[in-house]
Amino acid sequence: MHFQKQRTAMQCSSTMLWVKSKLVLVLTPKNPMARVGERLVLTCSASECAGDVTFTWQSLKDRPLYGRMEKNNTASQQIFDPVGMQHEGKVSCVATCADPKDKAQRSASVEVYAFPKDPIISGSELLTEGQDSDLTCTVPDVYPADRLKVQWLLGDKVLKDNKAVNPVVKGEAQTVTSVLKYKPTAQDHGQNVTCRATLDIKTEPETRETVASITVQYSPRDVHISENIQVNIGESFTLTCQAKGHPEPTVLWRKLEKGGLSVMVGDGETLRVKETSWSHDGDYECMSHNTVGNLTAQVTVNVQGDKIITHRTVHSHIYNKVCHICILSTLQL
């Protein structure tokens, strides 16, 4: 008798497992992701259900869905328009046929991201050669900030590659900053620096970048000055002096005198003398200077000509005297 009861219970249990709902429920998209401000539609479709289907949407975080629902006989849509941070989380759709026992549930995790603006580079406007400098890249209103990677490039060369270091606040868009510690060289002047920000999202990583030109101050260098020259008395001569630097160097000319003294004789890259005299003989110094530093170079001018003394007798009718005048003149070779 006891054996008969146990057998009957087993048959009943088998019958209950065999009975299944014919309802087929599909929730699309399977992995929903949307940008803040866009429109996201979740569709719950039911089939193999006798009569009308009742749909229920709910958040598994026990909060409102902040969306609107549209339905027909076999499908229901949950519409988020526009998408906001509040829509992130797990959402479930429950479909029930005419027979309340014939029901099914599907869930999906909604992911939200924000990456609305290009990075902003600051600090590249005025750098000085050899001095430690900070270049800052600011990426506004990013979500989720912990998925942002910032890369610095100078030309095609990667200088820094790292993830965001800002404290991450869940459920909020953040402004992310990356600082590049950098010691510029004169060769970097005029080159492009790039801040490339990539948000690693599951659909496809999204990248934004900004390019800025670097301005580097550096002292004068690569000076080019005229070679030593010989010039005849009475002729003209020209001296030139050029140097590279930023800001553009200013050129001053000095004539070096005995005893370490010097006399300012001109400014600008070119020094012109229309008629040479003995006073022009000697060493000249070109000084190129800007706000960062200065550089000097020298050139020698040799003046040629023979010094001769001629005597001229002048008869004066005043007091019947004769005057002898010595005249210094030069004979050009």
Secondary structure, DSSP 8 states (H G I E B T S, - for coil): -HHHHHHHHHHHHHHHHH-----EEEEE-SS-EEETTS-EEEEEEEES-SS--EEEEEETTSS---SEEEE-SSEEEEEESS--GGG-EEEEEEEE-SSTT-EEEEEEEEEEEB--S--EEES-SSEETTS-EEEEEEEEEEBSGGGEEEEEEETTEEEEEEE--S---TTS-EEEEEEEEE---GGGTT-EEEEEEEE--SS--EEEEEEEE--EEEEEEEEEE---EEEETT--EEEEEEEEEES--EEEEEEE-GGG-EEEEEESSEEEESS--GGG-EEEEEEEE-SS-EEEEEEEEEEE-EEEEEEEEEE--STT-EEEEEEEEEE--
